[in-house]
Amino acid sequence: MAGVWQKFYLAVFVLPFSLYRFARLYNRSTRLEVIQAHIEFFREIGSVPEAIFYDRMAAVYDSRKQQFNDKFLEFSMHFGFQPCVCNPASPNEKGTDEESVGYVRRATFSERSSFASINEAAEWLKMRLGEINGHPVYRRSDVPVQGLDQERALMHPLPTLEFENCELKRATISRYSLVKFDGNFYSIPDTYRPRYITLKMLVDRIEFLDGNDIIAVHRRLAGNQKYSLDIAHYIKTFHRKPGALPNSRVLAQADELIRDAFNRYYANDPKKFLPILDLIKETSPEKFSTALAILKEQNIHPTSDSIRFLLHQTNALMVEPFDIEGGFEVLEPDLTIFDQFMEG
């Protein structure tokens, strides 16, 4: 990923009758990712199998207690399928699945193993799976996508209600307005006073809650000792200590357009940049970045007034150029008719 070798987890489903294969790529292999893989699989096939067999994975089955995890049982009852586990040391019970894992991995990532992001890798995986499921397979008269149509007749329909795939946890806020979770750090607005906050963990993001109010949202980080910082969370701090802005980790992680505007015009006087940061709270990050991009394209000095003007332009006049092949003729006007109107 972006030139760095990393480890990822491949979730694989296979339907034995049709050999229809499904796979998704994740940064982790916790219960959240396992359940999310199920949800995406059910959505793709448009139904729910009657029973699903597992290779005694810890996120699903507790081998020591010889029972399924309570959270996963709740999920299986919501979708109405029967979870089953294979017996230990019984390759005959899971050969199709294990063979599919190796097959999908070889058919997808042996051909290409370098990507700019996990999203690009996921799109590549989906494209290759489409090709795999559209080709004939061993000892089947129909290709997998055709066999899937026959299997749907024996499956359960999708439930009407959505299943909320998340986990809640309480965490402590440090004096730097940071919350540590899973070895990484996430910023909280420096105006938030309580010392504790509730974390709502999802597969791709974390929501920080105070009751039912969302205080902050961050994309989940993979790895360890990494920081996800939002410059809008530290505006109050920078008003008290503007000199900390140039060399701060927060500015280094900010949008490229924000860094460029600061370095080009305000690096020697950070205090004058604070009114611009105040505008972030008045709008969305996307609109703020768009306003900075327009000013940069027009080579206009970004000030709080010029940015605010663009942020509140809701009905900007857009004129599209057009070409008419061969042009068109404009007749010479008869001005005597105009004179007659003027004379009454």
Rosetta silent file (secondary structure, phi, psi, omega in degrees, C-alpha in Angstrom):
SEQUENCE: MAGVWQKFYLAVFVLPFSLYRFARLYNRSTRLEVIQAHIEFFREIGSVPEAIFYDRMAAVYDSRKQQFNDKFLEFSMHFGFQPCVCNPASPNEKGTDEESVGYVRRATFSERSSFASINEAAEWLKMRLGEINGHPVYRRSDVPVQGLDQERALMHPLPTLEFENCELKRATISRYSLVKFDGNFYSIPDTYRPRYITLKMLVDRIEFLDGNDIIAVHRRLAGNQKYSLDIAHYIKTFHRKPGALPNSRVLAQADELIRDAFNRYYANDPKKFLPILDLIKETSPEKFSTALAILKEQNIHPTSDSIRFLLHQTNALMVEPFDIEGGFEVLEPDLTIFDQFMEG
SCORE:     score description
SCORE:     0.000 S_00000001
   1 L     0.000  116.384  179.987    0.000    0.000    0.000 S_00000001
   2 L    52.924   38.889  176.138    1.571    3.253   -1.215 S_00000001
   3 L    84.709    4.156 -178.770    4.941    1.492   -1.442 S_00000001
   4 L  -119.290  127.573  177.095    4.816   -0.116    2.025 S_00000001
   5 L   -70.235  129.160 -179.688    4.300   -3.859    2.592 S_00000001
   6 L  -137.208  163.595  179.453    1.400   -4.418    4.993 S_00000001
   7 L  -103.955  132.247  178.069   -0.680   -7.302    6.319 S_00000001
   8 L  -130.692  167.071 -176.601   -4.400   -7.541    5.539 S_00000001
   9 E  -117.321  134.862 -176.863   -7.143  -10.075    6.188 S_00000001
  10 E  -108.802  115.163  175.339   -9.223  -11.779    3.516 S_00000001
  11 E   -93.075  128.038 -173.919  -12.779  -12.845    4.407 S_00000001
  12 E  -128.825  133.352  169.346  -14.066  -15.516    2.013 S_00000001
  13 E  -118.993  145.438  174.040  -17.488  -17.125    1.488 S_00000001
  14 E  -142.068  135.878  176.320  -18.186  -19.917   -1.008 S_00000001
  15 E   -95.626  116.337 -170.808  -21.486  -21.600   -1.901 S_00000001
  16 L   -61.420  -34.405 -177.235  -20.727  -25.326   -2.486 S_00000001
  17 L   -67.763  -50.663 -176.078  -23.450  -25.976   -5.083 S_00000001
  18 L   -93.464  -17.477 -170.377  -22.602  -23.155   -7.486 S_00000001
  19 L    60.708   31.809  172.785  -19.040  -22.410   -6.275 S_00000001
  20 E   -72.244  127.347 -174.961  -20.020  -18.749   -6.186 S_00000001
  21 E  -113.495  141.444  179.140  -17.192  -16.985   -4.341 S_00000001
  22 E  -133.498  140.817  179.895  -17.301  -13.792   -2.325 S_00000001
  23 E  -152.697  149.220  174.895  -14.376  -12.038   -0.622 S_00000001
  24 E  -140.804  154.414 -176.080  -13.574   -8.763    1.115 S_00000001
  25 E  -109.793  134.805 -178.264  -10.361   -7.193    2.401 S_00000001
  26 E  -137.405  157.280  175.733   -9.991   -5.756    5.929 S_00000001
  27 L   -76.750  -27.140 -176.589   -7.316   -4.230    8.149 S_00000001
  28 L  -131.073  173.292  178.819   -8.392   -6.375   11.112 S_00000001
  29 L  -131.765   40.377  178.865  -10.111   -9.703   11.780 S_00000001
  30 L   -82.242 -179.231  179.932  -12.223   -8.893   14.842 S_00000001
  31 H   -61.780  -33.320  178.245  -15.910   -9.695   15.289 S_00000001
  32 H   -59.141  -46.297 -179.340  -16.837   -6.350   13.694 S_00000001
  33 H   -68.453  -38.624  179.983  -15.080   -7.292   10.433 S_00000001
  34 H   -62.911  -46.105  179.375  -16.461  -10.843   10.482 S_00000001
  35 H   -66.830  -39.917  178.785  -20.044   -9.603   10.887 S_00000001
  36 H   -62.624  -36.985  177.091  -19.525   -6.867    8.282 S_00000001
  37 H   -62.392  -40.904  176.410  -18.308   -9.487    5.797 S_00000001
  38 H   -60.006  -48.416 -176.579  -21.540  -11.437    6.385 S_00000001
  39 H   -59.887  -44.557 -179.979  -23.690   -8.337    5.845 S_00000001
  40 H   -67.106  -35.209  177.501  -21.941   -7.449    2.588 S_00000001
  41 H   -65.415  -46.832  179.459  -22.191  -11.071    1.414 S_00000001
  42 H   -61.845  -39.634  179.173  -25.938  -11.233    2.116 S_00000001
  43 H   -65.256  -37.796 -177.698  -26.485   -7.934    0.312 S_00000001
  44 H   -68.424  -42.556 -178.369  -24.566   -9.125   -2.731 S_00000001
  45 H   -86.840  -10.279  176.380  -26.490  -12.390   -3.155 S_00000001
  46 L    72.266   20.012 -179.107  -29.777  -10.758   -2.076 S_00000001
  47 L  -164.791 -178.488 -177.668  -30.684  -13.515    0.398 S_00000001
  48 E  -129.188  123.753  176.878  -29.486  -15.493    3.443 S_00000001
  49 L   -61.952  155.856 -179.571  -28.343  -19.150    3.378 S_00000001
  50 L   -70.859  -35.014 -179.819  -30.066  -21.526    5.764 S_00000001
  51 E  -143.202  146.345  177.789  -26.779  -22.635    7.368 S_00000001
  52 E  -130.914  132.419 -178.704  -23.184  -21.370    7.326 S_00000001
  53 E  -103.498  142.949 -176.546  -20.156  -23.452    8.367 S_00000001
  54 E  -127.328  154.167  179.098  -17.051  -21.972   10.012 S_00000001
  55 L   -92.459   48.242  173.707  -13.503  -23.133   10.629 S_00000001
  56 L    54.255   38.392  179.405  -13.773  -22.529   14.401 S_00000001
  57 L   -69.314  143.137 -173.702  -12.622  -18.902   14.128 S_00000001
  58 L   -64.069  -30.348 -179.647  -12.275  -17.120   17.477 S_00000001
  59 L   -69.819  -16.143 -178.217  -14.510  -14.207   16.432 S_00000001
  60 L  -110.591  -42.956 -169.377  -17.381  -16.679   15.960 S_00000001
  61 E  -131.687  133.872  176.058  -16.744  -19.672   18.237 S_00000001
  62 E   -92.922  102.534 -175.995  -15.106  -20.080   21.651 S_00000001
  63 L   -67.588  -28.546 -179.396  -13.289  -23.417   21.358 S_00000001
  64 L   -71.098  -42.814  179.454  -12.454  -23.485   25.073 S_00000001
  65 L   -87.507   -8.382 -179.408  -16.074  -23.085   26.155 S_00000001
  66 L    57.700   47.998  179.131  -17.363  -25.066   23.157 S_00000001
  67 E  -155.820  157.879  177.526  -19.980  -22.433   22.311 S_00000001
  68 E   -75.450  151.037  177.212  -20.693  -19.579   19.910 S_00000001
  69 L   -67.131  141.704 -175.619  -20.050  -16.015   21.035 S_00000001
  70 H   -59.550  -43.595 -178.712  -23.189  -14.307   22.345 S_00000001
  71 H   -62.910  -38.579 -179.792  -22.854  -11.269   20.065 S_00000001
  72 H   -71.976  -35.323  175.891  -22.486  -13.473   16.998 S_00000001
  73 H   -62.892  -38.416  176.175  -25.502  -15.590   18.006 S_00000001
  74 H   -61.045  -41.019  178.647  -27.528  -12.379   18.254 S_00000001
  75 H   -65.736  -44.481 -178.530  -26.413  -11.494   14.744 S_00000001
  76 H   -64.375  -36.269  178.286  -27.267  -14.965   13.348 S_00000001
  77 H   -69.650  -33.614  178.373  -30.759  -14.854   14.874 S_00000001
  78 H   -62.781  -41.426 -178.275  -31.364  -11.419   13.363 S_00000001
  79 H   -90.938  -13.562  173.558  -30.631  -12.754    9.849 S_00000001
  80 L    79.488   33.752  175.266  -32.152  -16.189   10.495 S_00000001
  81 L  -116.723  158.800 -178.662  -29.315  -18.569    9.594 S_00000001
  82 E   -98.177  113.535  176.826  -27.897  -21.523   11.531 S_00000001
  83 E   -79.973  138.597  178.864  -24.164  -21.200   12.379 S_00000001
  84 E  -134.913  150.095  177.316  -22.194  -24.455   12.426 S_00000001
  85 E  -117.589  147.686  177.108  -18.532  -25.208   13.120 S_00000001
  86 L   -76.706  155.225  176.379  -16.330  -27.852   11.555 S_00000001
  87 L   -74.137  149.676  178.045  -14.784  -30.557   13.714 S_00000001
  88 L   -60.542  144.070  177.076  -11.084  -30.211   14.610 S_00000001
  89 L    54.074   43.922  178.919   -8.628  -31.851   12.189 S_00000001
  90 L  -128.239   74.944 -176.946  -11.373  -32.568    9.646 S_00000001
  91 H   -63.472  -21.896  179.196  -10.207  -31.184    6.296 S_00000001
  92 H   -66.847  -19.884 -178.891  -12.981  -33.098    4.513 S_00000001
  93 H   -87.855  -15.762 -173.681  -15.512  -30.737    6.103 S_00000001
  94 L  -135.281   19.206 -177.442  -13.869  -27.512    4.963 S_00000001
  95 H   -62.606  -41.159 -178.907  -11.931  -28.355    1.812 S_00000001
  96 H   -62.120  -40.479 -178.778  -14.099  -26.242   -0.471 S_00000001
  97 H   -70.527  -47.367 -178.578  -13.653  -23.180    1.696 S_00000001
  98 H   -63.998  -38.370  177.758   -9.904  -23.573    2.249 S_00000001
  99 H   -65.334  -35.294 -179.162   -9.355  -24.206   -1.464 S_00000001
 100 H   -68.938  -35.773  177.967  -11.383  -21.084   -2.274 S_00000001
 101 H   -59.684  -49.858  179.566   -9.252  -18.921    0.020 S_00000001
 102 H   -65.409  -37.644 -178.448   -6.078  -19.920   -1.822 S_00000001
 103 H   -65.959  -46.921  179.802   -7.765  -19.703   -5.208 S_00000001
 104 H   -62.909  -41.696 -178.709   -9.122  -16.189   -4.659 S_00000001
 105 H   -63.876  -43.928 -179.614   -5.789  -15.010   -3.253 S_00000001
 106 H   -69.353  -43.404 -176.180   -3.801  -16.401   -6.184 S_00000001
 107 H   -69.453  -20.522 -175.666   -6.261  -15.277   -8.858 S_00000001
 108 H  -103.145  -55.640 -168.551   -6.404  -11.757   -7.449 S_00000001
 109 H  -103.077   -0.971  170.197   -3.173  -10.693   -5.785 S_00000001
 110 L   -79.003  -26.471  178.500   -0.577  -12.823   -7.545 S_00000001
 111 L   -78.904  -35.027 -179.238   -1.269  -10.777  -10.671 S_00000001
 112 L  -147.574  129.420 -176.694   -1.110   -7.439   -8.868 S_00000001
 113 L  -132.291   13.405 -179.741    0.112   -6.707   -5.343 S_00000001
 114 L  -125.262  126.137 -177.409    0.721   -2.937   -5.303 S_00000001
 115 L  -140.231  158.587  178.585   -2.049   -0.399   -4.631 S_00000001
 116 L   -77.548  -29.889 -178.142   -2.364    3.223   -3.567 S_00000001
 117 L  -156.991  169.027  178.211   -4.894    2.409   -0.813 S_00000001
 118 H   -68.155  -27.994  176.924   -6.985   -0.405    0.604 S_00000001
 119 H   -65.643  -39.444  177.500  -10.001    1.013   -1.257 S_00000001
 120 H   -66.715  -39.308  177.462   -8.189    0.566   -4.563 S_00000001
 121 H   -64.846  -38.033  179.863   -7.250   -2.996   -3.567 S_00000001
 122 H   -66.307  -39.323  178.107  -10.877   -3.708   -2.610 S_00000001
 123 H   -66.806  -37.985  176.921  -12.131   -2.503   -6.000 S_00000001
 124 H   -63.509  -41.690  178.916   -9.545   -4.671   -7.743 S_00000001
 125 H   -62.046  -44.145  179.001  -10.707   -7.670   -5.682 S_00000001
 126 H   -62.528  -40.295 -179.986  -14.358   -7.077   -6.635 S_00000001
 127 H   -64.029  -43.451  179.831  -13.454   -6.811  -10.316 S_00000001
 128 H   -67.796  -37.322  177.686  -11.493  -10.086  -10.251 S_00000001
 129 H   -64.066  -37.047  176.294  -14.293  -11.867   -8.359 S_00000001
 130 H   -60.125  -39.097  177.449  -16.736  -10.779  -11.052 S_00000001
 131 H   -69.540  -41.012  179.962  -14.528  -12.461  -13.635 S_00000001
 132 H   -62.373  -45.293 -177.366  -14.115  -15.605  -11.481 S_00000001
 133 L   -76.185   -7.752  177.380  -17.858  -15.988  -10.925 S_00000001
 134 L  -100.821    1.366 -179.617  -18.566  -15.483  -14.619 S_00000001
 135 L  -108.063  152.359  177.641  -16.316  -18.343  -15.820 S_00000001
 136 L   -59.835  147.962  179.404  -17.086  -22.106  -15.890 S_00000001
 137 L  -124.028  170.828 -172.472  -15.950  -24.101  -12.844 S_00000001
 138 L   -60.559  123.405  172.023  -15.067  -27.718  -12.195 S_00000001
 139 L    57.944   32.750  172.770  -17.873  -30.241  -12.823 S_00000001
 140 L  -123.278  133.811  179.981  -20.623  -27.610  -12.965 S_00000001
 141 L   -75.641  -27.931 -179.955  -22.835  -27.163  -16.008 S_00000001
 142 L  -108.500  151.604  173.492  -23.583  -23.532  -15.098 S_00000001
 143 L   -70.855  160.140 -175.052  -21.185  -20.738  -14.271 S_00000001
 144 H   -53.299  -40.486 -178.333  -21.348  -19.601  -10.596 S_00000001
 145 H   -65.928  -29.446  176.605  -23.619  -16.596  -11.209 S_00000001
 146 H   -76.666  -39.822  176.638  -26.146  -18.889  -12.923 S_00000001
 147 H   -63.954  -31.516  178.909  -25.936  -21.504  -10.163 S_00000001
 148 H   -62.546  -35.870  178.706  -26.537  -18.746   -7.603 S_00000001
 149 H   -60.399  -36.943  177.979  -29.954  -18.054   -9.171 S_00000001
 150 H   -71.616  -36.610 -177.960  -30.983  -21.649   -8.412 S_00000001
 151 H   -69.385  -32.202 -178.080  -29.664  -21.471   -4.838 S_00000001
 152 H   -58.387  -30.140 -178.854  -31.608  -18.306   -4.015 S_00000001
 153 L   -63.959  -20.829 -178.525  -34.854  -20.285   -4.264 S_00000001
 154 L  -105.405    6.947 -177.361  -33.777  -22.259   -1.164 S_00000001
 155 L  -103.390  166.083  177.587  -32.507  -19.294    0.875 S_00000001
 156 E   -84.866  150.952  175.324  -34.195  -16.948    3.333 S_00000001
 157 L   -72.414  160.707  176.759  -35.069  -13.351    2.368 S_00000001
 158 L   -67.813  143.463  178.109  -33.134  -10.464    3.835 S_00000001
 159 L   -66.954  154.396 -179.511  -34.588   -9.082    7.086 S_00000001
 160 L   -71.516  -41.240 -177.527  -36.493   -5.817    6.933 S_00000001
 161 L   -86.003  141.784  176.442  -34.593   -4.168    9.799 S_00000001
 162 L   -74.616  148.734  174.729  -30.917   -3.253    9.506 S_00000001
 163 L   -98.528  123.547 -178.870  -28.418   -4.786   11.927 S_00000001
 164 L   -83.954  106.725 -177.325  -26.242   -2.148   13.604 S_00000001
 165 L   -90.650   91.844 -177.665  -22.744   -3.584   13.521 S_00000001
 166 L  -155.796  167.574  174.090  -20.935   -1.650   16.231 S_00000001
 167 E  -136.371  146.848 -178.396  -19.448   -1.862   19.718 S_00000001
 168 E  -110.912  146.107 -179.671  -19.502    0.706   22.537 S_00000001
 169 E  -154.569  144.721  174.425  -16.711    1.551   24.945 S_00000001
 170 E   -91.872  141.605 -179.007  -15.918    4.263   27.500 S_00000001
 171 E  -141.216  161.311 -179.251  -12.577    6.058   27.186 S_00000001
 172 E   -98.421  141.689  176.818  -10.588    8.799   28.909 S_00000001
 173 E   -97.802  128.299 -179.827   -9.721   12.134   27.279 S_00000001
 174 L   -78.769  173.232 -179.899   -6.152   13.343   27.864 S_00000001
 175 L   -71.164   -9.386  174.689   -5.202   16.950   28.588 S_00000001
 176 L   -97.245   16.647 -179.127   -4.242   17.269   24.906 S_00000001
 177 L    58.668   43.553  179.055   -7.854   16.470   23.869 S_00000001
 178 E  -121.757  144.931  174.613   -6.821   13.022   22.674 S_00000001
 179 E  -119.051  127.873  179.032   -8.481    9.641   23.123 S_00000001
 180 E   -94.872  128.161  177.221   -6.372    6.505   22.889 S_00000001
 181 E  -145.325  128.826  176.207   -8.004    3.454   21.348 S_00000001
 182 L    55.775   35.332  176.241   -6.414    0.269   20.031 S_00000001
 183 L    84.964   -1.878 -179.437   -2.935    1.819   20.290 S_00000001
 184 E  -120.164  167.147 -173.341   -3.782    4.937   18.249 S_00000001
 185 E  -121.022  138.668 -178.317   -4.830    8.493   19.154 S_00000001
 186 E  -130.146  140.564 -175.854   -7.880   10.482   18.021 S_00000001
 187 E   -86.378  150.166  176.499   -8.630   14.160   18.626 S_00000001
 188 L  -125.294  146.379  178.011  -11.670   15.582   20.414 S_00000001
 189 L   -52.828  133.089 -177.162  -12.769   19.271   20.283 S_00000001
 190 L   -71.569   -1.560  174.829  -10.827   21.230   22.899 S_00000001
 191 L   -90.136   -7.279 -179.294  -14.105   22.854   23.954 S_00000001
 192 L   -82.076  121.411 -170.525  -15.418   19.522   25.272 S_00000001
 193 L   -91.381  -36.366 -177.210  -15.080   19.590   29.038 S_00000001
 194 L   -59.286  153.605 -176.975  -15.990   16.110   30.438 S_00000001
 195 L   -85.551  -21.337 -178.058  -13.071   13.769   31.083 S_00000001
 196 E  -118.912  153.516 -178.453  -14.782   10.647   29.741 S_00000001
 197 E  -147.981  156.059  179.894  -16.483    9.939   26.436 S_00000001
 198 E   -97.102  132.303  177.669  -18.272    7.026   24.747 S_00000001
 199 E  -103.137  129.307  173.618  -16.731    5.416   21.670 S_00000001
 200 E  -108.915  103.742 -175.349  -18.941    3.810   19.042 S_00000001
 201 E   -89.686  126.556  171.776  -16.655    1.536   17.009 S_00000001
 202 L  -118.358  177.140 -175.391  -17.603    0.572   13.480 S_00000001
 203 L   -62.435  -43.711 -172.275  -15.548   -1.252   10.860 S_00000001
 204 L  -107.516   -9.167 -175.783  -14.299    1.859    9.069 S_00000001
 205 E  -153.298  169.075  175.533  -14.758    4.688   11.589 S_00000001
 206 E  -127.246  130.369  175.418  -15.181    5.683   15.228 S_00000001
 207 E  -106.689  132.783 -179.304  -17.904    7.998   16.481 S_00000001
 208 E  -103.260  118.964 -168.534  -17.323    9.828   19.783 S_00000001
 209 E  -115.982  144.378  167.588  -20.589   10.310   21.645 S_00000001
 210 E  -122.179   96.073 -170.211  -21.894   12.365   24.549 S_00000001
 211 L    69.696 -122.076  176.829  -25.284   10.762   25.122 S_00000001
 212 L   -98.086   -1.335 -178.354  -26.916   10.823   21.686 S_00000001
 213 E   -88.023  134.019  176.904  -24.785   13.732   20.431 S_00000001
 214 E   -88.316  115.291 -178.348  -21.870   13.006   18.089 S_00000001
 215 E   -85.018  -38.677 -178.486  -18.871   15.051   19.253 S_00000001
 216 E  -157.532  157.020  176.580  -16.370   13.852   16.641 S_00000001
 217 E  -134.962  131.805  178.384  -15.946   11.239   13.886 S_00000001
 218 E  -132.560  147.339  170.447  -12.640    9.711   12.781 S_00000001
 219 E   -71.836  135.969 -178.569  -11.639    7.100   10.259 S_00000001
 220 L   -66.472  133.977 -179.376  -10.250    4.058   12.092 S_00000001
 221 L   -91.715  143.112  173.108   -6.480    3.852   11.922 S_00000001
 222 L  -100.604  147.226 -179.455   -4.578    0.671   11.196 S_00000001
 223 L   102.804 -150.602 -174.578   -1.276    0.014   12.929 S_00000001
 224 L  -147.597  147.933  178.345   -0.002    1.449   16.202 S_00000001
 225 L    57.400   39.469  176.109    0.988    4.822   17.700 S_00000001
 226 L  -108.394  161.441 -175.429   -0.665    6.800   14.893 S_00000001
 227 E  -123.795  136.540  170.229   -2.635   10.038   15.171 S_00000001
 228 E  -118.347  105.939 -171.762   -5.881   11.181   13.585 S_00000001
 229 L  -120.965  135.417  176.688   -6.120   14.929   14.247 S_00000001
 230 L  -109.833  120.948 -176.422   -8.707   17.450   13.101 S_00000001
 231 H   -62.637  -26.058  178.106   -7.441   21.036   13.056 S_00000001
 232 H   -67.198  -19.982  179.734  -10.977   22.264   13.809 S_00000001
 233 H   -76.720  -12.284 -173.507  -10.728   20.536   17.203 S_00000001
 234 H  -121.412   21.394 -179.031   -7.865   22.823   18.333 S_00000001
 235 H   -63.909  -42.251  178.861   -9.017   26.284   17.261 S_00000001
 236 H   -61.532  -41.190  179.020   -9.530   27.412   20.855 S_00000001
 237 H   -63.858  -42.376 -178.960   -6.021   26.208   21.774 S_00000001
 238 H   -69.200  -27.319  174.776   -4.422   28.053   18.855 S_00000001
 239 H   -66.292  -32.489  177.402   -6.164   31.269   19.860 S_00000001
 240 H   -81.516  -31.812 -177.234   -4.356   30.989   23.201 S_00000001
 241 L  -134.535   70.396 -178.926   -1.047   29.834   21.658 S_00000001
 242 H   -62.555  -26.341  179.980   -0.837   30.972   17.994 S_00000001
 243 H   -67.742  -15.985  179.128    2.917   30.444   18.005 S_00000001
 244 H   -81.463  -11.754 -174.634    2.377   26.680   18.315 S_00000001
 245 L   -64.355  -46.958 -173.413    0.568   26.513   14.964 S_00000001
 246 L   -58.100  -40.684 -174.276    3.537   26.430   12.472 S_00000001
 247 L  -104.851   16.095 -176.214    5.252   23.340   13.927 S_00000001
 248 L   -78.679  148.960  174.746    2.190   21.535   15.242 S_00000001
 249 H   -65.271  -28.980 -179.429    1.350   17.937   14.344 S_00000001
 250 H   -64.240  -46.715  179.034   -2.220   19.126   13.782 S_00000001
 251 H   -65.275  -36.255  179.189   -1.259   21.462   10.939 S_00000001
 252 H   -62.777  -28.541  179.452    0.947   18.754    9.402 S_00000001
 253 H   -95.043   -2.373 -176.613   -2.135   16.487    9.160 S_00000001
 254 L   -71.420  169.530  177.817   -4.482   19.223    7.926 S_00000001
 255 L   -55.301  143.237 -176.618   -5.837   19.465    4.398 S_00000001
 256 H   -58.596  -35.694  179.911   -3.147   20.261    1.833 S_00000001
 257 H   -67.758  -36.431  177.180   -4.935   23.455    0.797 S_00000001
 258 H   -66.090  -45.224  178.584   -4.987   24.700    4.407 S_00000001
 259 H   -62.073  -41.304 -178.622   -1.261   23.999    4.798 S_00000001
 260 H   -64.634  -43.975  179.685   -0.490   25.693    1.494 S_00000001
 261 H   -63.070  -40.527 -179.704   -2.451   28.842    2.380 S_00000001
 262 H   -67.156  -47.103 -175.682   -0.740   29.060    5.776 S_00000001
 263 H   -67.579  -31.260 -177.160    2.795   28.472    4.453 S_00000001
 264 H   -81.866  -32.937 -170.244    2.420   30.935    1.570 S_00000001
 265 H  -123.036  -21.798 -170.222    0.778   33.849    3.378 S_00000001
 266 H  -129.788   10.123 -176.984    0.782   33.440    7.162 S_00000001
 267 L   -61.360  -32.436 -178.348    3.872   31.476    8.190 S_00000001
 268 L   -89.481   -9.057  179.457    5.495   34.609    9.642 S_00000001
 269 L  -144.774   73.562 -175.484    2.347   35.842   11.388 S_00000001
 270 H   -58.962  -26.115 -176.202    0.230   32.840   12.555 S_00000001
 271 H   -62.948  -33.445 -179.844   -2.114   35.065   14.552 S_00000001
 272 H   -72.803  -13.378  179.861   -3.603   36.498   11.355 S_00000001
 273 H   -84.387  -15.898 -175.407   -4.471   32.974   10.216 S_00000001
 274 H   -63.046  -40.919  176.485   -6.772   32.357   13.194 S_00000001
 275 H   -58.941  -29.204  176.667   -9.841   34.188   11.708 S_00000001
 276 H   -69.758  -42.716  178.511   -9.565   31.809    8.748 S_00000001
 277 H   -63.241  -32.960  178.883   -9.564   28.771   11.042 S_00000001
 278 H   -60.097  -28.535 -178.194  -12.666   30.160   12.766 S_00000001
 279 H   -70.488  -20.743 -179.757  -14.531   29.798    9.462 S_00000001
 280 H   -59.876  -34.130 -178.656  -14.080   26.004    9.542 S_00000001
 281 H   -73.159  -14.875 -177.493  -16.743   25.837   12.260 S_00000001
 282 H   -89.284   -9.202 -173.511  -19.228   27.687   10.034 S_00000001
 283 L  -149.751 -173.230  178.101  -19.252   25.185    7.213 S_00000001
 284 L   -90.659  156.526  177.743  -18.246   21.674    6.156 S_00000001
 285 H   -57.979  -34.241 -178.700  -14.618   20.668    5.414 S_00000001
 286 H   -66.054  -45.342  179.796  -15.570   20.039    1.788 S_00000001
 287 H   -67.161  -37.099  179.388  -16.960   23.550    1.234 S_00000001
 288 H   -64.723  -43.836  178.613  -14.025   25.111    3.053 S_00000001
 289 H   -65.598  -37.096  178.394  -11.523   23.243    0.870 S_00000001
 290 H   -62.842  -42.396  178.833  -13.478   24.179   -2.261 S_00000001
 291 H   -62.885  -43.335  177.987  -13.293   27.870   -1.340 S_00000001
 292 H   -63.633  -38.499 -179.992   -9.520   27.635   -0.789 S_00000001
 293 H   -64.354  -39.951  179.172   -9.108   25.812   -4.108 S_00000001
 294 H   -64.957  -43.429  179.161  -10.979   28.563   -5.990 S_00000001
 295 H   -64.451  -38.956  179.089   -8.836   31.294   -4.405 S_00000001
 296 H   -66.926  -40.470  179.669   -5.649   29.385   -5.195 S_00000001
 297 H   -63.907  -36.673  179.774   -6.713   28.834   -8.797 S_00000001
 298 L   -88.567    1.231  179.601   -7.431   32.560   -9.198 S_00000001
 299 L    57.299   44.980  179.511   -4.219   33.469   -7.337 S_00000001
 300 L  -105.608  136.761  179.302   -6.184   35.507   -4.788 S_00000001
 301 L   -61.541  120.278 -179.716   -4.854   36.119   -1.291 S_00000001
 302 L   -75.428  115.167  174.607   -6.981   33.968    1.070 S_00000001
 303 L  -121.925  169.281  179.623   -8.448   36.143    3.815 S_00000001
 304 H   -63.332  -34.708  179.974  -11.348   35.540    6.148 S_00000001
 305 H   -69.950  -45.449 -178.716  -13.491   37.947    4.104 S_00000001
 306 H   -66.045  -38.081  179.082  -12.714   36.390    0.714 S_00000001
 307 H   -69.606  -42.586  179.280  -13.280   32.854    2.050 S_00000001
 308 H   -62.552  -38.184  178.474  -16.523   33.825    3.804 S_00000001
 309 H   -58.742  -45.054 -179.457  -17.751   35.438    0.578 S_00000001
 310 H   -70.520  -35.630 -178.616  -17.249   32.168   -1.325 S_00000001
 311 H   -64.623  -29.608 -175.459  -18.739   30.046    1.467 S_00000001
 312 L  -103.543   11.756  174.389  -22.009   31.986    1.354 S_00000001
 313 L   -85.919   94.254 -176.888  -22.340   32.127   -2.429 S_00000001
 314 L   -86.802  -26.345 -177.725  -25.247   29.713   -2.846 S_00000001
 315 L  -123.767   65.183  179.579  -26.309   30.785   -6.325 S_00000001
 316 L   -69.931  139.391 -179.282  -23.091   31.385   -8.216 S_00000001
 317 L   -78.498  120.595  179.359  -23.599   32.327  -11.860 S_00000001
 318 L  -113.106  121.458  178.706  -22.224   29.591  -14.100 S_00000001
 319 L  -113.581  117.263 -179.425  -21.861   30.378  -17.851 S_00000001
 320 L   -95.185  130.775  177.284  -21.000   27.442  -20.057 S_00000001
 321 L   -70.559  150.878  177.726  -19.300   28.148  -23.383 S_00000001
 322 L  -142.965  152.788  179.761  -20.919   26.682  -26.487 S_00000001
 323 L  -120.740  137.042  174.834  -19.945   26.326  -30.117 S_00000001
 324 L  -113.485  119.552 -176.328  -22.272   26.430  -33.142 S_00000001
 325 L   -62.511  124.533  178.075  -20.861   24.669  -36.174 S_00000001
 326 L    82.525   -5.954 -179.299  -20.577   27.121  -39.052 S_00000001
 327 L    71.541 -167.975  176.967  -21.834   30.034  -36.938 S_00000001
 328 L  -148.673  157.914 -174.270  -25.123   31.796  -37.691 S_00000001
 329 L   -94.090  136.130  175.213  -26.212   34.905  -39.654 S_00000001
 330 L  -113.249  119.049 -177.031  -27.425   38.140  -38.019 S_00000001
 331 L   -73.729  150.281  176.106  -29.489   40.327  -40.342 S_00000001
 332 L   -68.725  126.333 -176.074  -28.891   44.073  -40.576 S_00000001
 333 L   -73.340  150.566  176.640  -31.675   45.773  -38.529 S_00000001
 334 L   -94.798   99.475 -174.498  -34.120   48.214  -40.126 S_00000001
 335 H   -73.047  -15.149  178.143  -33.792   51.281  -37.881 S_00000001
 336 H   -64.242  -31.700  178.569  -36.681   53.137  -39.609 S_00000001
 337 H   -65.763  -39.539  177.365  -39.090   50.820  -37.766 S_00000001
 338 H   -63.872  -40.173  179.259  -37.504   51.913  -34.479 S_00000001
 339 H   -62.421  -38.585 -179.007  -37.867   55.581  -35.465 S_00000001
 340 H   -65.788  -38.153  177.478  -41.565   55.069  -36.175 S_00000001
 341 H   -64.458  -40.697 -178.508  -42.113   53.610  -32.698 S_00000001
 342 H   -66.793  -32.870 -178.261  -40.283   56.527  -31.102 S_00000001
 343 H   -82.545   -8.244  179.404  -42.396   59.051  -33.052 S_00000001
 344 L    81.104    0.000    0.000  -45.634   57.323  -32.004 S_00000001
